[in-house]
Amino acid sequence: MNNRALSIDALRGYAIITMVLSATVVYGGLPGWMYHAQVPPPDHIFNPDLPGLTWVDMVFPSFLFALGAALPFSVGKKHEKGQTKFSLACNALWRGVKLTFFAILIQHFYPFMTSSPQDLSSWLLALFCFALLFPMYMRLPWEMPSWVRTAIQLGAMAVGAIVMLNINYPNGYSFDPHTSNIIILILANVAVFATLLYIVTIGRPFWRIGILALLAALFFSSDHDSNCWQHTVMHWSPLDWLYNPLYLKYLFLVMPGCYAGEILCEWYKARKECPEAAAPDSHEKSVAMPLLFVSLAIVIINLCFLYARKLELNLACSAVLIACGWLLTRKGEGYVALWRKLLVFGGFMLMLGLFLEGYEGGIKKDPVNFTYLFTTAGLSFMTLIFFSIICDYYHCHRSTSFLVLSGQNPMVAYVAVDLLIFPILQITGLVDFLGIFYSSPFMGFIQGVVLTSLAVIVTMLCTKAKCIWRT
């Protein structure tokens, strides 16, 4: 059996690909549901009072959920092999440092940062940064002592830091650690604390629930009274460019993902210990396809009705679909038992989010509220069920390889457009052809598809060549 849960890779790949797509479509001229709900067209001015959910708002939650789902397969497996919790905690802190450095580095090497307007030097600097990231984050394939690998990695980071500190930035700007990629910085904070929380609560799931309950109490109290000690704790940071307590709210997305990963990990372990359980089951066949459509329908209906603010209709349809999914999976073992567990927990998270929809003015991505976190966690469970059926049950590996390979190498996919594809298009003059995509809204969307496809091709080639960036 494949010890890798391809459904998690596919979910992570879906998240990173749609993240790139949402950033590369023409900014303007498309329908409102093609952007974040709180920055609607035509002016795209941020409105914190505007509730709603679009597919773009689901991108980052899906990635964080996949981050949590991977913890039992990475950290959990290392713990089972005998690695101490202290060692795992040190690795988590080092991972946070590397992700933070990545966030600061790429932001300072983006062409719009290094020159205004962009010129040849800015494009060359972007290409230099992309090349430097390989020895910095790639697992080198050659046999060598561990200290040599560490020396190469630290040397590459030192070169990047020296160049970054000596770039002649335009408009009097200079290097500032506060200037970093916010998505990666949040990811760094959440990755560290989620890993530490998982390490502490291995084999103690109720501890995890208790800690999250205490954290929720801190957030509720902090938001209610700006003069309380809870507000002080949740707004204090010794290094605000490195750590922000408010980012910990995303743990309510990551830890449900961790629970989903534990369900998958235990299921894979049981199948490995009992190979005869992996035999085809006629009941699984009768459940798989209907459940696939149920899980997909739950996601689509919530995106449509939460954006259109049809809240009562959305709640009713979601409840009916979850009930249908439960009726499909209420009996059976094997994959059916796996899907049942994911569906029950995901359905609970979704209902919890929808019941909270009237709180804090409705579902909002920014500032992030609990309705958003619980709802998107529930929808991420449904998406994971969808990919479990497609990738793990039906074994549609060829048709989903672009998702899986991208999910196994998300850091490359994240920067490929800005640090590789656009610089090459600019240097070669091919960027002039992008003007055709401004002729209509449809073509504006096609621009995103083209650039995202190029990023996916680059990522797939790197993954197949074992050039995988890891932290």
Sine and cosine of phi, psi and omega as CSV:
sin_phi,cos_phi,sin_psi,cos_psi,sin_omega,cos_omega
0.00,0.00,0.52,-0.86,0.09,-1.00
-0.96,0.28,0.87,-0.49,-0.04,-1.00
-0.97,0.24,-0.07,1.00,-0.02,-1.00
-0.99,-0.14,0.73,-0.69,0.04,-1.00
-0.99,0.13,0.99,-0.13,-0.06,-1.00
-0.90,0.44,-0.42,0.91,0.02,-1.00
-0.90,0.44,-0.58,0.82,0.04,-1.00
-0.94,0.34,-0.67,0.74,0.07,-1.00
-0.87,0.50,-0.67,0.74,-0.01,-1.00
-0.91,0.41,-0.64,0.77,0.04,-1.00
-0.90,0.44,-0.69,0.72,0.03,-1.00
-0.91,0.41,-0.62,0.78,0.04,-1.00
-0.91,0.41,-0.67,0.74,0.08,-1.00
-0.85,0.53,-0.68,0.73,-0.03,-1.00
-0.90,0.43,-0.72,0.69,-0.07,-1.00
-0.95,0.31,-0.58,0.82,0.02,-1.00
-0.93,0.37,-0.70,0.72,0.03,-1.00
-0.94,0.35,-0.46,0.89,0.09,-1.00
-0.90,0.43,-0.70,0.72,0.05,-1.00
-0.91,0.41,-0.67,0.74,0.00,-1.00
-0.87,0.49,-0.71,0.71,-0.04,-1.00
-0.90,0.43,-0.42,0.91,-0.03,-1.00
-1.00,-0.03,-0.17,0.98,-0.09,-1.00
-0.92,-0.40,-0.15,0.99,0.11,-0.99
-0.93,0.38,0.41,-0.91,0.02,-1.00
-0.87,0.50,0.75,-0.66,-0.07,-1.00
-1.00,0.08,1.00,0.02,-0.01,-1.00
0.75,-0.66,0.59,-0.81,0.07,-1.00
1.00,-0.05,-0.24,0.97,0.01,-1.00
-1.00,-0.08,0.28,-0.96,0.03,-1.00
-0.87,0.49,0.36,-0.93,-0.06,-1.00
-0.87,0.49,-0.52,0.85,-0.03,-1.00
-0.96,0.27,-0.04,1.00,0.08,-1.00
-1.00,0.03,0.00,1.00,0.00,-1.00
-0.78,-0.63,0.05,-1.00,0.13,-0.99
-0.87,0.50,0.63,-0.78,-0.07,-1.00
-0.87,0.49,-0.46,0.89,-0.08,-1.00
-1.00,-0.05,0.05,1.00,0.10,-0.99
-0.79,-0.62,0.91,0.42,-0.13,-0.99
-0.96,0.30,0.43,-0.90,0.12,-0.99
-0.95,0.30,0.28,-0.96,0.09,1.00
-1.00,0.01,-0.27,0.96,-0.10,-1.00
-1.00,0.04,-0.36,0.93,0.00,-1.00
0.83,0.56,0.67,0.74,0.05,-1.00
-1.00,-0.05,0.77,-0.64,-0.04,-1.00
-0.90,0.44,0.79,-0.61,0.01,-1.00
-0.82,-0.57,0.99,-0.17,-0.05,-1.00
-0.92,0.40,-0.23,0.97,-0.01,-1.00
-1.00,-0.03,0.01,1.00,-0.08,-1.00
-0.99,-0.11,0.93,-0.36,0.02,-1.00
-1.00,0.10,0.28,-0.96,0.04,-1.00
0.57,-0.82,0.19,-0.98,-0.01,-1.00
-0.59,-0.81,0.77,-0.64,0.10,-1.00
-0.84,-0.54,0.12,-0.99,0.03,-1.00
-0.89,0.45,-0.48,0.88,0.03,-1.00
-0.92,0.40,-0.58,0.81,0.02,-1.00
-0.94,0.33,-0.26,0.97,-0.01,-1.00
-1.00,0.02,-0.19,0.98,-0.13,-0.99
-0.90,0.44,-0.84,0.54,-0.06,-1.00
-0.91,0.42,-0.67,0.74,0.07,-1.00
-0.84,0.54,-0.64,0.77,0.01,-1.00
-0.89,0.46,-0.63,0.77,0.00,-1.00
-0.92,0.38,-0.69,0.72,0.02,-1.00
-0.90,0.43,-0.63,0.78,0.05,-1.00
-0.87,0.49,-0.69,0.73,0.02,-1.00
-0.91,0.41,-0.57,0.82,0.09,-1.00
-0.85,0.53,-0.73,0.68,0.03,-1.00
-0.91,0.41,-0.64,0.77,-0.03,-1.00
-0.90,0.43,-0.44,0.90,-0.02,-1.00
-0.99,0.16,-0.31,0.95,-0.09,-1.00
-0.86,0.52,-0.73,0.68,0.02,-1.00
-0.89,0.46,-0.45,0.89,0.00,-1.00
-0.99,0.14,-0.46,0.89,-0.02,-1.00
-0.98,-0.19,-0.94,0.35,-0.02,-1.00
-0.91,0.42,-0.70,0.72,-0.03,-1.00
-0.87,0.49,-0.68,0.73,0.01,-1.00
-0.91,0.42,-0.63,0.78,0.03,-1.00
-0.90,0.44,-0.63,0.78,0.03,-1.00
-0.91,0.41,-0.63,0.78,0.03,-1.00
-0.90,0.44,-0.51,0.86,-0.01,-1.00
-0.99,0.14,-0.02,1.00,0.11,-0.99
0.94,-0.35,-0.03,1.00,0.02,-1.00
-0.93,0.36,0.72,-0.70,-0.08,-1.00
-0.95,0.32,0.40,-0.92,0.03,-1.00
-0.90,0.43,-0.55,0.83,0.04,-1.00
-0.90,0.44,-0.70,0.72,0.03,-1.00
-0.89,0.45,-0.66,0.75,0.03,-1.00
-0.90,0.44,-0.62,0.79,0.02,-1.00
-0.91,0.41,-0.65,0.76,0.05,-1.00
-0.89,0.46,-0.66,0.75,0.05,-1.00
-0.88,0.48,-0.62,0.79,0.01,-1.00
-0.91,0.43,-0.67,0.74,0.02,-1.00
-0.91,0.41,-0.67,0.75,0.03,-1.00
-0.91,0.42,-0.60,0.80,0.06,-1.00
-0.88,0.47,-0.66,0.75,0.04,-1.00
-0.88,0.47,-0.64,0.77,0.04,-1.00
-0.89,0.46,-0.71,0.70,-0.03,-1.00
-0.92,0.40,-0.62,0.79,0.04,-1.00
-0.92,0.39,-0.63,0.78,0.03,-1.00
-0.91,0.42,-0.67,0.74,0.05,-1.00
-0.88,0.48,-0.66,0.75,0.05,-1.00
-0.87,0.49,-0.69,0.73,-0.01,-1.00
-0.88,0.47,-0.67,0.74,-0.02,-1.00
-0.95,0.30,-0.67,0.74,-0.07,-1.00
-0.89,0.45,-0.81,0.59,-0.09,-1.00
-0.90,0.44,-0.57,0.82,-0.01,-1.00
-0.91,0.42,-0.61,0.80,-0.02,-1.00
-0.98,0.19,-0.26,0.97,0.01,-1.00
-0.98,-0.22,-0.07,1.00,0.07,-1.00
-0.87,0.50,0.66,-0.75,-0.07,-1.00
-0.83,0.56,-0.58,0.82,-0.01,-1.00
-0.94,0.35,-0.23,0.97,0.04,-1.00
-1.00,-0.02,-0.57,0.82,-0.16,-0.99
-1.00,0.05,-0.28,0.96,0.06,-1.00
-0.36,-0.93,0.44,-0.90,0.02,-1.00
-0.56,-0.83,0.93,-0.36,-0.09,1.00
-0.94,0.33,0.21,-0.98,-0.03,-1.00
-0.91,0.41,0.64,-0.77,0.02,-1.00
-0.74,-0.68,-0.12,-0.99,-0.06,-1.00
-0.86,0.51,-0.63,0.77,-0.03,-1.00
-0.88,0.47,-0.61,0.79,-0.01,-1.00
-0.92,0.38,-0.62,0.79,0.01,-1.00
-0.94,0.34,-0.62,0.78,0.02,-1.00
-0.93,0.38,-0.62,0.79,0.06,-1.00
-0.89,0.45,-0.62,0.78,0.03,-1.00
-0.90,0.44,-0.69,0.72,0.02,-1.00
-0.91,0.42,-0.62,0.79,0.06,-1.00
-0.88,0.48,-0.69,0.72,0.01,-1.00
-0.89,0.46,-0.69,0.73,-0.01,-1.00
-0.88,0.48,-0.68,0.73,0.01,-1.00
-0.92,0.40,-0.63,0.78,-0.04,-1.00
-0.93,0.38,-0.44,0.90,-0.02,-1.00
-0.93,0.37,-0.34,0.94,0.00,-1.00
-0.93,0.37,-0.83,0.56,0.06,-1.00
-0.92,0.39,-0.32,0.95,-0.04,-1.00
-0.97,0.22,-0.62,0.79,-0.12,-0.99
-0.80,-0.60,-0.08,1.00,-0.05,-1.00
-1.00,0.05,0.59,-0.81,0.13,-0.99
-0.99,0.16,0.96,-0.27,-0.09,-1.00
-0.91,0.42,0.69,-0.72,-0.12,-0.99
-0.98,0.18,-0.21,0.98,-0.11,-0.99
-0.99,0.10,0.48,-0.88,0.05,-1.00
-0.96,0.28,0.81,-0.59,0.02,-1.00
-0.28,-0.96,0.39,-0.92,0.04,-1.00
-0.87,0.49,0.46,-0.89,-0.04,-1.00
-0.89,0.46,-0.55,0.84,-0.01,-1.00
-0.93,0.37,-0.49,0.87,0.05,-1.00
-0.93,0.36,-0.67,0.74,0.05,-1.00
-0.86,0.50,-0.70,0.71,0.01,-1.00
-0.90,0.44,-0.65,0.76,0.00,-1.00
-0.90,0.44,-0.65,0.76,0.03,-1.00
-0.90,0.44,-0.70,0.72,0.00,-1.00
-0.90,0.44,-0.74,0.67,-0.01,-1.00
-0.92,0.40,-0.58,0.82,0.05,-1.00
-0.89,0.45,-0.68,0.73,0.04,-1.00
-0.90,0.44,-0.65,0.76,0.03,-1.00
-0.90,0.43,-0.61,0.79,0.03,-1.00
-0.91,0.42,-0.68,0.74,0.04,-1.00
-0.87,0.48,-0.72,0.70,0.03,-1.00
-0.87,0.50,-0.67,0.74,0.00,-1.00
-0.91,0.41,-0.67,0.74,-0.01,-1.00
-0.89,0.45,-0.72,0.69,0.01,-1.00
-0.90,0.43,-0.68,0.74,0.00,-1.00
-0.87,0.49,-0.64,0.77,-0.02,-1.00
-0.95,0.30,-0.34,0.94,-0.07,-1.00
-0.94,-0.33,0.13,0.99,0.08,-1.00
-0.94,0.35,0.67,-0.75,0.04,-1.00
-1.00,0.03,1.00,0.07,-0.06,-1.00
-0.94,0.34,0.53,-0.85,-0.04,-1.00
-0.97,0.26,0.24,-0.97,0.12,-0.99
0.85,0.53,0.54,0.84,0.06,-1.00
0.95,0.30,0.17,0.99,-0.02,-1.00
-0.98,0.20,0.51,-0.86,0.08,-1.00
-0.71,-0.70,0.12,-0.99,-0.03,-1.00
-0.84,0.55,0.68,-0.73,0.01,-1.00
-0.54,-0.84,0.87,-0.49,-0.01,-1.00
-0.89,0.46,-0.32,0.95,0.05,-1.00
-0.95,0.32,-0.31,0.95,0.04,-1.00
-1.00,0.04,0.98,-0.17,-0.02,-1.00
-0.56,-0.83,0.24,-0.97,0.03,-1.00
-0.96,0.26,0.92,-0.40,-0.15,-0.99
-0.89,0.45,-0.58,0.82,0.00,-1.00
-0.89,0.46,-0.73,0.68,-0.03,-1.00
-0.94,0.34,-0.57,0.82,0.02,-1.00
-0.91,0.42,-0.70,0.72,0.08,-1.00
-0.87,0.50,-0.68,0.73,0.01,-1.00
-0.87,0.49,-0.65,0.76,0.01,-1.00
-0.89,0.46,-0.74,0.67,0.01,-1.00
-0.87,0.48,-0.74,0.67,-0.07,-1.00
-0.93,0.36,-0.62,0.78,-0.01,-1.00
-0.87,0.49,-0.67,0.74,-0.01,-1.00
-0.90,0.43,-0.80,0.60,-0.09,-1.00
-0.95,0.33,-0.55,0.83,0.05,-1.00
-0.91,0.41,-0.67,0.74,0.01,-1.00
-0.91,0.42,-0.69,0.72,0.03,-1.00
-0.89,0.46,-0.67,0.74,0.02,-1.00
-0.90,0.43,-0.64,0.77,0.03,-1.00
-0.91,0.41,-0.67,0.74,-0.01,-1.00
-0.88,0.48,-0.71,0.71,-0.03,-1.00
-0.91,0.42,-0.54,0.84,-0.14,-0.99
-0.96,-0.28,0.29,0.96,0.08,-1.00
-0.87,0.50,0.85,-0.53,-0.04,-1.00
0.98,0.20,0.02,1.00,0.00,-1.00
-0.75,-0.66,0.93,0.38,-0.08,-1.00
-0.88,0.48,-0.49,0.87,-0.01,-1.00
-0.94,0.33,-0.49,0.87,0.10,-0.99
-0.87,0.49,-0.67,0.74,-0.03,-1.00
-0.88,0.47,-0.70,0.72,0.02,-1.00
-0.89,0.45,-0.67,0.74,0.01,-1.00
-0.90,0.44,-0.67,0.74,0.01,-1.00
-0.91,0.42,-0.66,0.75,0.03,-1.00
-0.91,0.41,-0.58,0.81,0.04,-1.00
-0.90,0.44,-0.68,0.74,0.05,-1.00
-0.90,0.44,-0.64,0.76,0.03,-1.00
-0.90,0.43,-0.65,0.76,0.05,-1.00
-0.88,0.47,-0.64,0.77,0.03,-1.00
-0.89,0.46,-0.63,0.78,0.05,-1.00
-0.88,0.47,-0.69,0.73,-0.01,-1.00
-0.92,0.40,-0.70,0.71,-0.01,-1.00
-0.88,0.47,-0.71,0.71,-0.01,-1.00
-0.92,0.39,-0.65,0.76,-0.01,-1.00
-0.89,0.45,-0.64,0.77,0.00,-1.00
-0.96,0.29,-0.44,0.90,-0.08,-1.00
-0.99,0.15,-0.59,0.81,-0.10,-0.99
-0.64,-0.77,0.90,-0.43,-0.03,-1.00
-0.97,0.22,-0.11,0.99,-0.02,-1.00
-0.98,-0.20,-0.01,1.00,-0.05,-1.00
-1.00,0.06,0.28,-0.96,0.00,-1.00
-0.92,0.40,-0.48,0.88,0.02,-1.00
-0.89,0.46,-0.63,0.77,0.03,-1.00
-0.90,0.43,-0.64,0.77,0.02,-1.00
-0.88,0.47,-0.71,0.71,-0.01,-1.00
-0.89,0.45,-0.69,0.73,-0.09,-1.00
-0.99,0.14,0.01,1.00,0.06,-1.00
-0.80,-0.60,0.27,0.96,0.01,-1.00
-0.96,-0.29,0.66,-0.75,0.06,-1.00
-0.49,-0.87,0.74,-0.68,0.05,-1.00
-0.93,0.36,-0.51,0.86,0.04,-1.00
-0.69,-0.72,1.00,-0.08,-0.13,-0.99
-0.93,0.36,-0.29,0.96,0.06,-1.00
-0.99,0.16,-0.24,0.97,-0.04,-1.00
-0.96,-0.28,-0.64,0.77,-0.13,-0.99
-0.68,-0.74,0.74,-0.67,0.06,-1.00
-0.73,-0.68,0.91,-0.42,-0.05,-1.00
-0.84,0.55,-0.47,0.88,-0.04,-1.00
-0.91,0.42,-0.40,0.92,0.03,-1.00
-0.92,0.39,-0.33,0.94,-0.05,-1.00
-0.92,0.38,-0.21,0.98,0.06,-1.00
-0.87,0.49,-0.47,0.88,-0.02,-1.00
-0.95,0.32,-0.14,0.99,0.10,-0.99
-0.89,0.46,-0.41,0.91,0.02,-1.00
-0.97,0.26,-0.08,1.00,0.18,-0.98
-0.98,-0.18,-0.67,0.74,-0.10,-1.00
-0.94,0.34,-0.68,0.73,-0.08,-1.00
-0.94,0.34,-0.59,0.81,0.20,-0.98
-0.86,0.51,-0.60,0.80,0.09,-1.00
-0.88,0.47,-0.62,0.79,0.06,-1.00
-0.88,0.48,-0.65,0.76,0.04,-1.00
-0.89,0.45,-0.66,0.75,0.05,-1.00
-0.89,0.46,-0.64,0.77,0.03,-1.00
-0.90,0.44,-0.62,0.79,0.05,-1.00
-0.90,0.43,-0.65,0.76,0.05,-1.00
-0.87,0.50,-0.73,0.68,0.00,-1.00
-0.91,0.41,-0.68,0.73,-0.04,-1.00
-0.89,0.45,-0.71,0.70,0.02,-1.00
-0.91,0.42,-0.61,0.80,0.00,-1.00
-0.92,0.40,-0.70,0.72,0.03,-1.00
-0.89,0.46,-0.64,0.76,0.00,-1.00
-0.89,0.45,-0.68,0.74,0.01,-1.00
-0.91,0.42,-0.63,0.77,0.00,-1.00
-0.92,0.39,-0.58,0.81,-0.01,-1.00
-0.94,0.34,-0.62,0.79,0.00,-1.00
-0.96,0.27,-0.41,0.91,-0.01,-1.00
-0.76,-0.65,0.98,0.20,-0.09,-1.00
-0.83,0.56,-0.51,0.86,-0.03,-1.00
-0.91,0.42,-0.32,0.95,0.03,-1.00
-0.95,0.30,-0.26,0.97,-0.02,-1.00
-1.00,0.10,-0.01,1.00,0.00,-1.00
-0.90,0.44,0.55,-0.84,0.00,-1.00
-0.83,0.55,0.61,-0.79,-0.04,-1.00
-0.83,-0.56,0.79,-0.61,-0.03,-1.00
-0.90,0.44,-0.53,0.85,0.02,-1.00
-0.92,0.39,-0.61,0.79,0.05,-1.00
-0.86,0.51,-0.66,0.75,-0.02,-1.00
-0.89,0.45,-0.60,0.80,-0.02,-1.00
-0.97,0.24,-0.34,0.94,-0.04,-1.00
-1.00,-0.08,-0.59,0.81,-0.20,-0.98
-0.82,0.57,-0.82,0.57,-0.09,-1.00
-0.92,0.38,-0.71,0.70,0.06,-1.00
-0.87,0.49,-0.63,0.78,0.00,-1.00
-0.93,0.37,-0.56,0.83,0.07,-1.00
-0.85,0.53,-0.72,0.70,-0.01,-1.00
-0.94,0.33,-0.56,0.83,0.04,-1.00
-0.90,0.43,-0.74,0.68,-0.01,-1.00
-0.90,0.44,-0.66,0.75,0.03,-1.00
-0.92,0.40,-0.64,0.77,0.00,-1.00
-0.90,0.43,-0.62,0.79,0.02,-1.00
-0.87,0.50,-0.70,0.72,0.00,-1.00
-0.90,0.43,-0.76,0.65,-0.07,-1.00
-0.90,0.44,-0.69,0.72,-0.02,-1.00
-0.89,0.46,-0.66,0.75,0.01,-1.00
-0.92,0.39,-0.64,0.77,0.04,-1.00
-0.89,0.45,-0.67,0.75,-0.03,-1.00
-0.94,0.34,-0.77,0.64,-0.13,-0.99
-0.98,0.22,-0.54,0.84,0.06,-1.00
-0.94,0.33,-0.55,0.83,0.07,-1.00
-0.94,0.34,-0.66,0.75,-0.01,-1.00
-0.99,0.15,-0.10,1.00,0.02,-1.00
0.90,0.44,0.60,0.80,0.13,-0.99
-1.00,-0.07,0.95,0.32,-0.23,-0.97
-0.94,0.35,-0.71,0.70,-0.02,-1.00
-0.91,0.42,-0.68,0.73,0.02,-1.00
-0.90,0.44,-0.64,0.77,0.01,-1.00
-0.90,0.44,-0.68,0.73,0.00,-1.00
-0.89,0.46,-0.70,0.72,-0.02,-1.00
-0.91,0.41,-0.73,0.68,-0.02,-1.00
-0.90,0.43,-0.64,0.77,0.01,-1.00
-0.90,0.44,-0.69,0.73,0.00,-1.00
-0.89,0.46,-0.68,0.74,0.00,-1.00
-0.90,0.44,-0.69,0.72,-0.02,-1.00
-0.92,0.39,-0.65,0.76,0.05,-1.00
-0.89,0.46,-0.65,0.76,0.04,-1.00
-0.89,0.46,-0.65,0.76,0.04,-1.00
-0.88,0.47,-0.67,0.74,0.03,-1.00
-0.89,0.46,-0.63,0.77,0.02,-1.00
-0.92,0.40,-0.65,0.76,0.04,-1.00
-0.89,0.46,-0.58,0.82,0.02,-1.00
-0.93,0.38,-0.59,0.81,-0.16,-0.99
-0.95,-0.32,0.11,0.99,-0.14,-0.99
-0.91,0.42,-0.40,0.92,0.04,-1.00
-0.81,-0.59,0.52,-0.86,0.05,-1.00
0.84,-0.54,0.40,-0.92,0.03,-1.00
-0.90,-0.44,-0.22,-0.98,0.01,-1.00
0.90,0.43,-0.72,-0.69,-0.01,-1.00
-0.87,0.49,-0.57,0.82,-0.03,-1.00
-0.88,0.48,-0.67,0.74,0.03,-1.00
-0.90,0.43,-0.64,0.77,0.05,-1.00
-0.88,0.48,-0.77,0.64,-0.03,-1.00
-0.90,0.44,-0.57,0.82,0.01,-1.00
-0.89,0.46,-0.71,0.70,0.00,-1.00
-0.89,0.46,-0.71,0.71,0.01,-1.00
-0.90,0.44,-0.65,0.76,-0.03,-1.00
-0.92,0.40,-0.69,0.72,-0.04,-1.00
-0.90,0.44,-0.74,0.67,-0.01,-1.00
-0.93,0.36,-0.66,0.75,0.03,-1.00
-0.91,0.42,-0.64,0.77,0.03,-1.00
-0.90,0.44,-0.63,0.78,0.04,-1.00
-0.90,0.44,-0.70,0.71,0.00,-1.00
-0.88,0.47,-0.66,0.75,0.00,-1.00
-0.91,0.42,-0.73,0.69,0.02,-1.00
-0.89,0.46,-0.62,0.78,0.05,-1.00
-0.87,0.49,-0.68,0.73,0.04,-1.00
-0.91,0.41,-0.66,0.75,-0.02,-1.00
-0.95,0.32,-0.54,0.84,0.06,-1.00
-0.94,0.35,-0.44,0.90,0.03,-1.00
-1.00,0.02,0.04,1.00,-0.16,-0.99
-0.84,0.54,-0.52,0.86,0.00,-1.00
-0.98,0.19,-0.16,0.99,-0.04,-1.00
-0.99,0.12,0.61,-0.79,0.03,-1.00
0.85,0.52,0.51,0.86,0.11,-0.99
0.97,0.23,0.35,0.94,0.02,-1.00
0.99,-0.14,0.06,-1.00,-0.06,-1.00
-0.94,0.33,0.81,-0.59,-0.05,-1.00
-0.61,-0.79,0.68,-0.73,0.04,-1.00
-0.98,0.18,-0.56,0.83,-0.11,-0.99
-0.58,-0.82,0.89,-0.45,-0.07,1.00
-0.94,0.35,0.63,-0.77,-0.12,-0.99
-0.89,0.45,0.71,-0.70,0.04,-1.00
-0.85,-0.52,0.17,-0.99,-0.10,-0.99
-0.93,0.37,-0.50,0.87,0.08,-1.00
-0.86,0.52,-0.71,0.70,0.02,-1.00
-0.89,0.46,-0.71,0.71,-0.06,-1.00
-0.91,0.42,-0.75,0.67,-0.05,-1.00
-0.94,0.33,-0.65,0.76,-0.01,-1.00
-0.90,0.43,-0.74,0.67,-0.03,-1.00
-0.94,0.35,-0.50,0.87,0.10,-0.99
-0.90,0.44,-0.70,0.72,0.04,-1.00
-0.88,0.47,-0.67,0.74,0.02,-1.00
-0.93,0.37,-0.51,0.86,0.06,-1.00
-0.93,0.37,-0.59,0.81,0.12,-0.99
-0.85,0.52,-0.71,0.71,-0.02,-1.00
-0.90,0.43,-0.62,0.78,0.04,-1.00
-0.91,0.41,-0.61,0.79,0.03,-1.00
-0.91,0.42,-0.64,0.77,0.08,-1.00
-0.86,0.50,-0.70,0.72,0.01,-1.00
-0.84,0.55,-0.74,0.67,-0.03,-1.00
-0.96,0.28,-0.47,0.88,0.08,-1.00
-0.89,0.45,-0.65,0.76,0.01,-1.00
-0.93,0.37,-0.71,0.70,-0.05,-1.00
-0.93,0.36,-0.77,0.64,-0.14,-0.99
-1.00,0.04,-0.72,0.69,-0.13,-0.99
-1.00,0.03,-0.56,0.83,-0.03,-1.00
-1.00,-0.02,-0.82,0.58,-0.03,-1.00
-0.99,0.14,-0.20,0.98,0.03,-1.00
0.83,0.56,0.70,0.72,0.04,-1.00
-0.99,0.14,0.93,0.37,-0.15,-0.99
-0.97,0.26,-0.63,0.78,-0.02,-1.00
-0.92,0.39,-0.71,0.71,-0.06,-1.00
-0.95,0.30,-0.34,0.94,0.00,-1.00
-0.94,-0.34,0.13,0.99,-0.06,-1.00
-0.88,0.47,-0.53,0.84,0.01,-1.00
-0.92,0.40,-0.51,0.86,0.07,-1.00
-0.97,0.25,-0.74,0.67,-0.07,-1.00
-0.90,0.43,-0.74,0.68,-0.02,-1.00
-0.91,0.41,-0.59,0.81,0.07,-1.00
-0.93,0.36,-0.61,0.80,0.02,-1.00
-0.93,0.36,-0.42,0.91,0.04,-1.00
-0.99,0.12,-0.18,0.98,-0.05,-1.00
-0.62,-0.79,0.82,0.57,-0.16,-0.99
-0.93,0.37,-0.47,0.88,-0.02,-1.00
-0.91,0.42,-0.62,0.79,0.06,-1.00
-0.90,0.44,-0.73,0.68,-0.01,-1.00
-0.87,0.50,-0.59,0.81,-0.09,-1.00
-0.91,0.42,-0.59,0.81,-0.10,-1.00
-0.95,-0.30,-0.06,1.00,-0.13,-0.99
-0.85,0.52,-0.66,0.75,-0.05,-1.00
-0.92,0.39,-0.77,0.64,-0.11,-0.99
-0.97,0.24,-0.53,0.84,-0.09,-1.00
-0.97,-0.24,-0.16,0.99,-0.01,-1.00
-0.76,-0.65,-0.85,0.53,-0.15,-0.99
-0.93,0.37,-0.79,0.62,0.00,-1.00
-0.88,0.47,-0.71,0.70,0.06,-1.00
-0.84,0.55,-0.66,0.75,0.03,-1.00
-0.91,0.41,-0.68,0.74,0.03,-1.00
-0.88,0.47,-0.61,0.80,0.01,-1.00
-0.94,0.34,-0.73,0.69,-0.05,-1.00
-0.90,0.43,-0.63,0.78,-0.03,-1.00
-0.99,0.11,-0.18,0.98,-0.03,-1.00
0.99,0.12,0.02,1.00,-0.01,-1.00
-0.94,0.34,-0.25,0.97,-0.02,-1.00
-0.88,0.47,-0.41,0.91,0.00,-1.00
-0.88,0.48,-0.45,0.89,-0.02,-1.00
-0.95,0.30,-0.27,0.96,0.01,-1.00
-0.93,0.36,-0.24,0.97,0.01,-1.00
-0.87,0.49,-0.42,0.91,-0.02,-1.00
-0.92,0.38,-0.33,0.94,-0.06,-1.00
-0.99,0.15,-0.05,1.00,0.01,-1.00
-0.99,-0.12,0.16,0.99,-0.08,-1.00
-0.99,0.16,-0.39,0.92,-0.03,-1.00
-0.33,-0.94,0.33,-0.94,0.05,-1.00
-0.84,0.54,-0.65,0.76,0.00,-1.00
-0.87,0.49,-0.70,0.71,0.00,-1.00
-0.92,0.39,-0.51,0.86,0.06,-1.00
-0.89,0.45,-0.58,0.81,0.07,-1.00
-0.95,0.31,-0.62,0.78,0.00,-1.00
-0.88,0.47,-0.55,0.84,0.07,-1.00
-0.84,0.54,-0.71,0.70,0.04,-1.00
-0.88,0.48,-0.65,0.76,0.00,-1.00
-0.89,0.45,-0.68,0.73,-0.03,-1.00
-0.90,0.43,-0.77,0.64,-0.03,-1.00
-0.91,0.41,-0.62,0.78,0.03,-1.00
-0.92,0.40,-0.63,0.77,0.03,-1.00
-0.88,0.47,-0.66,0.75,0.05,-1.00
-0.89,0.45,-0.66,0.75,0.04,-1.00
-0.90,0.44,-0.64,0.77,0.01,-1.00
-0.91,0.41,-0.66,0.75,0.01,-1.00
-0.88,0.47,-0.72,0.70,0.04,-1.00
-0.86,0.51,-0.70,0.72,-0.04,-1.00
-0.92,0.40,-0.68,0.74,0.01,-1.00
-0.89,0.45,-0.66,0.75,0.03,-1.00
-0.89,0.45,-0.67,0.74,0.02,-1.00
-0.90,0.43,-0.66,0.75,-0.02,-1.00
-0.91,0.41,-0.69,0.72,0.01,-1.00
-0.91,0.41,-0.50,0.87,0.04,-1.00
-1.00,0.09,0.13,0.99,0.00,-1.00
0.91,0.41,0.35,0.93,0.08,-1.00
-1.00,-0.02,0.96,0.29,-0.11,-0.99
-0.96,-0.29,0.81,-0.58,0.03,-1.00
-0.99,0.11,0.76,-0.66,0.00,-1.00
-0.71,-0.71,0.47,-0.88,0.12,-0.99
-0.91,-0.41,0.00,0.00,0.00,0.00
